[in-house]
Every structure is written in structure tokens, then in C-alpha cells.
Amino acid sequence: MNDDNKEMIPEQEVQQDEEQADNGGKPRRKFNKKAYTFGIALLLMFFAISIYRTHMNGFGMIVQTTDTYNYEVQTLEQPVLFTIDLDDLKGNEGNNIYSDGDCTINISTVEKADDGYLLTFMANPKHDFFQNYAVLVSAAQEEYQIVPDGTAHLAVLKAELNGSYQDEAFVGEPGEANDIGTLFTYTIPVEETTGKVTLTFSGLRKMNWDIKR
């Protein structure tokens, strides 16, 4: 570039170019404050989501790590009495059948089945992954086995569901439970499609997990 062209470059641009070069003459990257702030905010958001998921899924994580938790089971002596309405199957959804201030059991669905009615229940535990404890009341009991790869766990239905319809007594048929005991099913052999059915859970399990000291 000749001297005439150099004189045509504005003095301000020449000064900016000099400011953007380090002592070695290499270009110096500008500090982008907005990009830096956005990156920090994004990192904090992912961290918050991770903490939230850990807390929400903490019960399952506690149940699956008994090598660091003490595990105790108590069979509740007090039966749990409740009714369902066959005239309004949807109206049974969400009805609470058990509550002790910590744990609850709600009716999830009542559906007509070939052999009666299929009842699905949702047991809601109390837990705190960061304070290392959990408690659950359920018809299913968590059972553990030592296997070559470690410890396997499975929820087994233990409570008995008895009922009566129009003065006729019956026993509910245990169905399935998820592996942490928070969702389970029973079938009641009632063929009629009207009226209310009185049901009683006997032998619900109260399970406690507490960190080993």
C-alpha cells in the first residue's frame, strides 16, 4: 500500500486496529459481554433443571441404592376403608383413600374389565434426596435380592383388598405394581354396573429408607 492510500484511511480506524492488536501484533479478540452473560445464564439454567430432576426423581434413586440406606418395613394394623362409585367411573379418579400427613394413596382410575373392575392406585411418598430419607405407604412391599451384578429390587403386592357389593363379600385379585411400589392395581369381581362398592385394604406396608450413619 502506497503512502497516498495510507493517508486515505481515517485516523480513528487506524487507532482501533492498533487497540485490537496485542503486543505481538496478533489480532486480539473482543470481549463479548452479552455472550458471556448468556452462557452463564444457560449454565445456571441447566444446573437448576438437574437439581429439580434429582429432587423429583429422588425417591426412585433412594429405592435403588439400598447399599447406602437402611430399609425398614412396617405392616399397618389399621384397615383402610373406602368406596367407589360404579355409576361414575371418572368421578373416582383422584379420590384420596389414605393419608397420614406424610404419605397418601389415591385412586388413579377405575375401569370396566372382562372379569370385573380394574382399580389402579397411586401411592405418593415423602422423600428428600438431599436429606437422605424416604417413606412410602403402599399395598406393595419393596423386596431386595443380592444378584451377581449387585442388588435387584422388586415391589410385590402384599396387602389384601376385600369388598362387598349388595351384601355379598368378595376378595380383590392383586394385579401388577411398578418396581418402586408407587403404582399398583387390583381387580374386583363385580359384574354389576351400578351403585357403590365398599372396599377395605388390610395390611398396607409402610416403608422407610434412611441413610446409613
LOKE-636362 format. One line per field, with one value per residue (C-alpha): residue number from 1; residue in three letters; z negated, y, x. Coordinates in steps of 0.001 Angstrom, whole numbers, m for minus. Layout:
REM residues N
n	[NUM	...] .
res	[ALA	...] .
c3	[Z	...] .
c2	[Y	...] .
c1	[X	...] .
//
This chain:
REM residues 213
n	[1	2	3	4	5	6	7	8	9	10	11	12	13	14	15	16	17	18	19	20	21	22	23	24	25	26	27	28	29	30	31	32	33	34	35	36	37	38	39	40	41	42	43	44	45	46	47	48	49	50	51	52	53	54	55	56	57	58	59	60	61	62	63	64	65	66	67	68	69	70	71	72	73	74	75	76	77	78	79	80	81	82	83	84	85	86	87	88	89	90	91	92	93	94	95	96	97	98	99	100	101	102	103	104	105	106	107	108	109	110	111	112	113	114	115	116	117	118	119	120	121	122	123	124	125	126	127	128	129	130	131	132	133	134	135	136	137	138	139	140	141	142	143	144	145	146	147	148	149	150	151	152	153	154	155	156	157	158	159	160	161	162	163	164	165	166	167	168	169	170	171	172	173	174	175	176	177	178	179	180	181	182	183	184	185	186	187	188	189	190	191	192	193	194	195	196	197	198	199	200	201	202	203	204	205	206	207	208	209	210	211	212	213] .
res	[MET	ASN	ASP	ASP	ASN	LYS	GLU	MET	ILE	PRO	GLU	GLN	GLU	VAL	GLN	GLN	ASP	GLU	GLU	GLN	ALA	ASP	ASN	GLY	GLY	LYS	PRO	ARG	ARG	LYS	PHE	ASN	LYS	LYS	ALA	TYR	THR	PHE	GLY	ILE	ALA	LEU	LEU	LEU	MET	PHE	PHE	ALA	ILE	SER	ILE	TYR	ARG	THR	HIS	MET	ASN	GLY	PHE	GLY	MET	ILE	VAL	GLN	THR	THR	ASP	THR	TYR	ASN	TYR	GLU	VAL	GLN	THR	LEU	GLU	GLN	PRO	VAL	LEU	PHE	THR	ILE	ASP	LEU	ASP	ASP	LEU	LYS	GLY	ASN	GLU	GLY	ASN	ASN	ILE	TYR	SER	ASP	GLY	ASP	CYS	THR	ILE	ASN	ILE	SER	THR	VAL	GLU	LYS	ALA	ASP	ASP	GLY	TYR	LEU	LEU	THR	PHE	MET	ALA	ASN	PRO	LYS	HIS	ASP	PHE	PHE	GLN	ASN	TYR	ALA	VAL	LEU	VAL	SER	ALA	ALA	GLN	GLU	GLU	TYR	GLN	ILE	VAL	PRO	ASP	GLY	THR	ALA	HIS	LEU	ALA	VAL	LEU	LYS	ALA	GLU	LEU	ASN	GLY	SER	TYR	GLN	ASP	GLU	ALA	PHE	VAL	GLY	GLU	PRO	GLY	GLU	ALA	ASN	ASP	ILE	GLY	THR	LEU	PHE	THR	TYR	THR	ILE	PRO	VAL	GLU	GLU	THR	THR	GLY	LYS	VAL	THR	LEU	THR	PHE	SER	GLY	LEU	ARG	LYS	MET	ASN	TRP	ASP	ILE	LYS	ARG] .
c3	[0	1018	m1147	673	m153	m3748	m4155	m2977	m5914	m8685	m11765	m14050	m12203	m12394	m16142	m16576	m14642	m16897	m20020	m18753	m18305	m21163	m21713	m19296	m16518	m16599	m16484	m19924	m20351	m21651	m24950	m24208	m27459	m26170	m25008	m28324	m30342	m28172	m28611	m32406	m32461	m30293	m32578	m35669	m33997	m33179	m36743	m38168	m35908	m37028	m40707	m40099	m38325	m41038	m43675	m41750	m40904	m44247	m45628	m42825	m43274	m47017	m46469	m44034	m46250	m49399	m49845	m51430	m53071	m55980	m54947	m57327	m56685	m58963	m58355	m59230	m61613	m60828	m57813	m55178	m54233	m51091	m48390	m44619	m42524	m39560	m38221	m37696	m36972	m36084	m39325	m41300	m39778	m42212	m45294	m48365	m50298	m52683	m54257	m57334	m56909	m55024	m52543	m50572	m48357	m45665	m43202	m39768	m37562	m37752	m34507	m33428	m32722	m31478	m34980	m36928	m37501	m37319	m40019	m39680	m42713	m43057	m46255	m46892	m49050	m51130	m50398	m50341	m48283	m49838	m53442	m52587	m53648	m52137	m53354	m51357	m52268	m49627	m49022	m47514	m49536	m48198	m48239	m47550	m46358	m46055	m42449	m40657	m39390	m42756	m44352	m42485	m43766	m43035	m44536	m45480	m46300	m49921	m51082	m50811	m49216	m50493	m49447	m49491	m46943	m47768	m50919	m49013	m50120	m47777	m47645	m45113	m42820	m43066	m39727	m38974	m40625	m39269	m40575	m43243	m44598	m43771	m41182	m41634	m40524	m41865	m40127	m41973	m40715	m40467	m37340	m38048	m36641	m39096	m42704	m45185	m46245	m49730	m49827	m52550	m52309	m55030	m55602	m53849	m54092	m55445	m54189	m55452	m53900	m55917	m55161	m56950	m59552] .
c2	[0	3354	6473	8104	5204	5115	8765	7972	5600	7500	8065	6596	3244	3014	3611	915	m1579	m830	m1300	m4674	m5998	m7357	m6635	m9400	m7854	m10638	m9781	m9511	m10900	m8512	m9459	m10115	m9328	m10334	m13755	m14318	m13382	m15620	m18543	m18170	m17929	m21056	m22952	m21949	m22984	m26458	m26772	m25810	m28331	m31021	m30246	m30257	m33603	m35087	m33935	m35125	m38482	m38755	m41372	m43797	m43127	m43845	m47074	m48316	m47596	m49634	m50249	m46772	m46764	m48595	m50135	m50970	m52251	m51982	m53603	m51177	m52664	m50162	m51173	m48543	m48301	m46516	m46693	m46424	m45371	m47602	m45014	m42508	m44227	m40978	m39431	m41895	m40606	m38719	m39649	m39985	m43244	m42903	m40030	m39868	m36368	m37623	m40242	m40590	m43161	m42015	m43815	m43290	m44993	m47380	m49259	m51960	m55240	m58659	m60140	m57147	m53753	m52867	m50398	m48534	m46752	m44145	m44070	m40775	m40961	m38324	m38042	m35718	m36826	m34188	m35051	m38750	m40232	m41543	m43062	m44767	m46375	m48813	m52117	m53265	m54052	m53422	m56558	m56847	m59685	m59966	m60799	m61130	m57547	m56072	m55701	m56213	m54820	m55529	m54368	m57263	m56757	m57774	m56007	m57704	m55924	m57081	m55736	m56090	m55302	m55644	m57619	m60045	m60239	m60797	m60618	m58459	m60034	m58497	m57255	m55500	m52929	m50787	m51512	m48774	m49552	m46220	m47596	m50805	m52493	m54794	m56307	m56683	m59394	m57236	m57760	m55180	m51674	m49533	m48456	m48047	m50689	m50731	m51760	m52319	m52542	m54685	m54975	m51879	m51547	m48513	m48499	m46281	m45575	m43668	m43015	m45288	m43379] .
c1	[0	1485	1639	m1270	m3635	m2432	m3337	m6891	m7532	m9329	m7184	m9889	m9906	m6118	m6303	m8984	m6888	m3933	m6077	m7333	m3773	m1701	1991	2948	928	m1696	m5402	m6970	m10487	m13071	m14749	m18417	m20199	m23632	m22444	m20648	m23752	m25942	m23552	m23551	m27361	m27641	m25271	m27247	m30496	m29153	m27849	m31272	m33016	m30583	m31242	m35007	m34915	m32748	m35226	m38304	m36738	m35003	m37385	m36592	m32880	m33121	m35073	m32449	m29433	m30039	m26321	m26185	m29642	m31223	m34540	m37400	m40931	m43935	m47333	m50116	m52676	m55425	m57549	m58309	m61992	m63227	m65911	m66032	m68997	m69830	m72278	m69453	m66151	m64382	m65594	m63454	m60231	m58038	m60084	m57889	m58220	m55260	m53333	m51112	m49721	m46678	m47851	m51072	m52764	m55193	m57406	m55915	m58526	m61471	m62090	m64539	m62758	m63841	m63688	m64992	m63397	m59716	m58639	m55352	m53876	m51150	m49082	m47316	m44166	m42472	m38782	m35837	m32869	m30618	m31567	m31302	m34613	m37829	m41095	m43850	m47172	m48332	m50082	m46788	m43698	m40208	m38101	m34369	m32176	m28419	m27537	m24182	m24406	m25353	m28795	m32062	m35338	m38983	m42272	m44560	m48235	m48821	m51996	m55379	m58316	m61706	m65078	m68816	m71489	m75184	m74301	m72081	m68450	m65524	m61716	m59910	m57334	m53838	m52571	m49300	m47053	m44250	m40767	m40822	m44326	m45935	m48387	m50374	m53599	m56302	m59325	m62623	m65043	m68154	m70219	m72934	m72515	m74478	m74205	m71392	m68886	m67356	m63683	m61107	m57329	m55744	m52024	m50736	m46949	m45134	m41548	m38739	m35336	m32743	m29084	m26637	m24629] .
//
